[in-house]
Amino acid sequence: MTNELQRVEGEGVTAPQGYLAGSIAAGIKATAGRLDLGMLVSERPAAVAGTFTTSSFAAAPVLVSRERVARGRAVGVVFNSGCANACTGERGLSDARQMAELAARKVGAPAEVMLVASTGVIGVPLPMEKIVAGLERLELTRQGGPQAALSIMTTDSRPKLLAVEFEADGRRYRVGGMAKGAGMIHPNMATMLAFVTTDVAVEPSLLQRLLRQSVGASFNMISVDRDTSTNDSVYLFANGAAGGPMLAEGSPAAAAFSAALDVVCGYLAQAIAGDGEGATRLIEVEVRGAYTLADARAAARAVAGSNLVKAAIHGADPNWGRVLGAIGYSTAQVDPGRTSVALAGQVVAEGGVGVPFDRAAVRELLQTERVRIEVDLGLGDARALAWGCDLTEQYVVENSEYTT
Amino acid sequence: MTNELQRVEGEGVTAPQGYLAGSIAAGIKATAGRLDLGMLVSERPAAVAGTFTTSSFAAAPVLVSRERVARGRAVGVVFNSGCANACTGERGLSDARQMAELAARKVGAPAEVMLVASTGVIGVPLPMEKIVAGLERLELTRQGGPQAALSIMTTDSRPKLLAVEFEADGRRYRVGGMAKGAGMIHPNMATMLAFVTTDVAVEPSLLQRLLRQSVGASFNMISVDRDTSTNDSVYLFANGAAGGPMLAEGSPAAAAFSAALDVVCGYLAQAIAGDGEGATRLIEVEVRGAYTLADARAAARAVAGSNLVKAAIHGADPNWGRVLGAIGYSTAQVDPGRTSVALAGQVVAEGGVGVPFDRAAVRELLQTERVRIEVDLGLGDARALAWGCDLTEQYVVENSEYTT
């Protein structure tokens, strides 16, 4: 967290002014009594930005919301866990639209400004009667953020939420967010959802640019199993409820907001990586000295996503050959003779060749919840961070269990 | 195996005429007495072709051999398991050259026509004194193929070799091959090595084209863990020892040879996939109805390489959503509404949407050593096959153990 930012404890998406959230156990999840349906609504129309999965099999809620986000204005989003509403054809699209319409009606807004998100099992239709009944009972409050963060969980072991406060032009603003990570109900495809709110006033086009930038360095730099989901979505609402002028591109206020957004997205992304299925460690990979940012990102993602690196870290094995192996098959430009690797702060390879190091000591250092791998490509100034988790027997157990 | 081909039992690379092989336990592997050093030599100078890893950290033997293969002529190859001679810098290059020179001297050939291959731990120099002593004791024979196939194994659970005989222009020719797959000594990076011989006479440029084509549909279509090695190499020797004219491009004889080569490469590639670390099942993915061959291959590889698909197959879980998920994030052009999926011969999704099927029956069908996944993209005529293996707890155990 940077100096100018203050953390707002335990609030998430309702920390900024003018947002309501609510959630309920609607019976969509197999386990009775678990929260699985929720809404997040701005008290005034908000600018909205979003980024979505690039999958050819993008789920119905993604198809519906992508179109609505493109218009730049929204009042809120309705979401459920327990069913992804993916690979459900025309019926899925109609269900997603109806779910948004019911939510919009609840707050007296037109259907087209309500977004929709789902996560859970693929290939199963939404239980619409449960959603109708659940939305009727659902209550929206200004303290609903933490509960909403629970309602989007699938096999996540803990909720993921954060809010920060920053100052610009003598005024205090907030950015709040929540996310869910790689989870299965009846084991099925992982889904990443994130919702971010702010009370700054921002035009949709600038909001979208700032979100893309932030997502590029956060959610797009994590991997649990290299399986991109059909439902991945990040939503960002900006309602201007804190007052103050519209954010001007290039202004100090825009920079402060952008930094706060980066902190929230970065925190949520790392929380997802560290809570990957079966994971016991968060792996942070820093690649520096790359020619280009694209090279740095490709190299960092290759290391963070390598099954062999992930398994080695699980065993606290300082197996730097696997790190170079992953860099080697990434698209990054590399000169082996200039490449060095450090594990948990200890240099283990220089000039592409191993150097003597205290294996027992490094092995000890690798046995922590957060493991850092640093690679210096020695070619330029570009730098990137990526996050992953260790690959464990538990990952295989969770994902090889029968769906029903 | 096609009708025109006959299988030659138990011989591998020495099945074609005019090839000698030998292997010995030189003490490179940690376990004493295991074969770990070998040679394959043609009795006459042969045309040679090769394909190599695209890793930026290509190992020393790859760098040395790639240059020599480019000249199109070779007499043989010397190889070892237990040490990859990768990430070993200048010393590694000098060791690889010396290893080739010692082997060349043994058969009275110039050093530049001897190739070299290594597999095993990354970042450790070759134990040259053991290689010198081993090569002195090594004996080359016309029956050395099966032993040579043993000497390249690391954690492979079984040797992989095949030879076939085909007829062209009234003459009988053979193609023999051996390979090793994803293996670890002290768990380290997997390496794929394959050696193929034939007694057909072929010009190097045609040989290289035919090899590329065959590798594109075999070794390049398998995945154990999506971690490309620093040492992957496929070598193909053609010595013309069976007599007959030089193979003419586009002739029936060239087609017969190409088909035999495809059978040998396909067999070895599938043997590697089915014997992946910790694997209990071979997964064969067929994608048809693609617009282009590149699309079909990209889609098939994505499915065969998906951790989630591999874990589902391990659990005999008919989780077709993961198959569509993998197709969705591949680069293949896809129309969800035209895509269908069959698992073990049973249609489970049509038009991108699930169809009713007998889950218990499909679950039963998935519990075999060879599981078939079929995807029809419904867009064109292109078709591709890819092979992988299930993801098991044992894979994680093998790869998270400490290196030393």
Interface residues (C-beta under 8 A of the other chain):
Chain A: T54 S55 S56 F57 A58 A84 A86 C87 T88 G89 V121 I122 G123 V124 P187 N188 M189 A190 D225 R226 D227 T228 S229 T230 S306 N307 L308 A311 A312 H314 G315 A316 D317 P318 N319 W320 G321 R322 L324 G325 A326 I327 G328 Y329 A332 Q333 V334 P336 G337 T339 A349 G351 G352 V353 G354 R359 R363 D390 L391 T392 E393 Y395 V396 V397 N399 S400 E401 Y402 T403 T404
Chain B: T54 S55 S56 F57 A58 A84 A86 C87 T88 G89 V121 I122 G123 V124 P187 N188 M189 A190 D225 R226 D227 T228 S229 T230 S306 N307 L308 A311 A312 H314 G315 A316 D317 P318 N319 W320 G321 R322 L324 G325 A326 I327 G328 Y329 A332 Q333 V334 P336 G337 A349 G351 G352 V353 G354 R359 R363 D390 L391 T392 E393 Y395 V396 V397 N399 S400 E401 Y402 T403 T404
